[in-house]
Amino acid sequence: MIKKIVTGNIPTKLMALVLAVTLWLYAINRHTGDLTRVVGLTVSVPEGIAILEQSTDEITINLRGPQNVIDTVEDMIKDRKVQARYVVRESPDAIEDQIKQTIFITREHLELPSAVKLVSVYPEKVDVVLGKLQKKKLKVNLQKKGEPAIGYGIANEFVFPGEVEVAGPLNALKEASFINTIPIDISGITGEQNRTFPWRIGIDQKVTIKRGDKTVSVPVECNEDVRVWLQIVEQQDTRLFEKVKIKIIVPSENPYAIKLRDEFANVKVKGPKLLLDKLNAEDVVLYIDATSLKPPGPYKQPIKCILPKNIELVDKLPEVHLDIRETIRSAEAK
C-alpha cells in the first residue's frame, strides 16, 4: 500500500515538482535585484608614508541581493555612505625612497550589508606608489588671483617667514625648491588696503615637480602659515599732448608786436594713471614770459608750463624763437 502511494502516479508528481521549482525560482528572481555603481576608493597609509601615485580613486562594483536591501544600498551609495577603503600595512622602515604596490579590492574593503553579494569589481587591482616622508625647508611663493582696481598696482610684496618646514615624500622634496601659499584674492584692492596688512595666509598642501614631460602635484603637509604685506600704489603712466598752443605773457599795455616762430609744442607728462586719464589739453598751459623783453628782437626764450597737482613733465621743454618789433603807432608816438 505504501509502495503504491510512493510509486503511483509518477508523471503527475513530477509535474507538480517542476511547477513548484518554477514558482520558487520566479519568486526568488522577482525579489532579487542587481546594482552596478561607481564608488570612491580611499587608500590609507601609516604615518611616515605618503601616496605618490594612485592609478584610480574610483571603482565600479556589481551587487546582487534582495531587492529591498539593494534599494537601501543604492541610497547609501548616493549619500556616499558606501566607499571602498584599503589600509596599507607597509612600514616606513621598509621603504628606502619609494615602492610600487598592487592592491586587490574585495568585499572586506566595502561596507556592505551581509545580505548583499559582491558579484564583481572593476578594476580588481589598483596600483599605488608609496614614498617615504621627510622634512625640508622650502621657500614660500605667494600666489595671487584677480587684479587690483583700475589705476592701482602692487609695488612691493613681503612674506614672513620666507621659508616653512614641509613634510613630504623623499623623492619629491629632493626636487622641490618652493611651496605655494593658498591663493589670495586681490581683486579690486586699492591703496586703502595698505592699512589692513598683514594678512595671515595658509600654505597649499602640495608641491609641484617635473616628472619627465609632465608636471605633477605631490601631497605634502605643512602646519605653518605666513603673514603677507602688499604695498598698493597708484599706477604711474605717461601721456603725450600734441600741438599745445603757446601763450605769450606781456604787459597789460604792450606797445610791441611779438611773433613766435613756432606757436605750438608737444608736451609729455607723467603722473597717476587715474589723473592722466581725466586730463584734457586745456589743463596743460604753455607760455612764454615776454614782460621784460623789448625790441628789437629776435629772442630765444624757454617754454614754461603750468600743470595740475601731482602731474610732472617727462622731458624738458625746448626754447622757442620770437621776434619783437615796435608797432607803427608806438614809433609815431616817439
C-alpha positions, 0 to 999 in steps of 0.5 A: 500500500505504501509502495503504491502511494510512493510509486503511483502516479509518477508523471503527475508528481513530477509535474507538480515538482517542476511547477513548484521549482518554477514558482520558487525560482520566479519568486526568488528572481522577482525579489532579487535585484542587481546594482552596478555603481561607481564608488570612491576608493580611499587608500590609507597609509601609516604615518611616515608614508605618503601616496605618490601615485594612485592609478584610480580613486574610483571603482565600479562594483556589481551587487546582487541581493534582495531587492529591498536591501539593494534599494537601501544600498543604492541610497547609501551609495548616493549619500556616499555612505558606501566607499571602498577603503584599503589600509596599507600595512607597509612600514616606513622602515621598509621603504628606502625612497619609494615602492610600487604596490598592487592592491586587490579590492574585495568585499572586506574593503566595502561596507556592505550589508551581509545580505548583499553579494559582491558579484564583481569589481572593476578594476580588481587591482589598483596600483599605488606608489608609496614614498617615504616622508621627510622634512625640508625647508622650502621657500614660500611663493605667494600666489595671487588671483584677480587684479587690483582696481583700475589705476592701482598696482602692487609695488612691493610684496613681503612674506614672513617667514620666507621659508616653512618646514614641509613634510613630504615624500623623499623623492619629491622634496629632493626636487622641490625648491618652493611651496605655494601659499593658498591663493589670495584674492586681490581683486579690486584692492586699492591703496586703502588696503595698505592699512589692513596688512598683514594678512595671515595666509595658509600654505597649499598642501602640495608641491609641484615637480617635473616628472619627465614631460609632465608636471605633477602635484605631490601631497605634502603637509605643512602646519605653518602659515605666513603673514603677507604685506602688499604695498598698493600704489597708484599706477604711474603712466605717461601721456603725450599732448600734441600741438599745445598752443603757446601763450605769450605773457606781456604787459597789460599795455604792450606797445610791441608786436611779438611773433613766435616762430613756432606757436605750438609744442608737444608736451609729455607728462607723467603722473597717476594713471587715474589723473592722466586719464581725466586730463584734457589739453586745456589743463596743460598751459604753455607760455612764454614770459615776454614782460621784460623783453623789448625790441628789437628782437629776435629772442630765444626764450624757454617754454614754461608750463603750468600743470595740475597737482601731482602731474610732472613733465617727462622731458624738458621743454625746448626754447622757442624763437620770437621776434619783437618789433615796435608797432607803427603807432608806438614809433609815431608816438616817439 
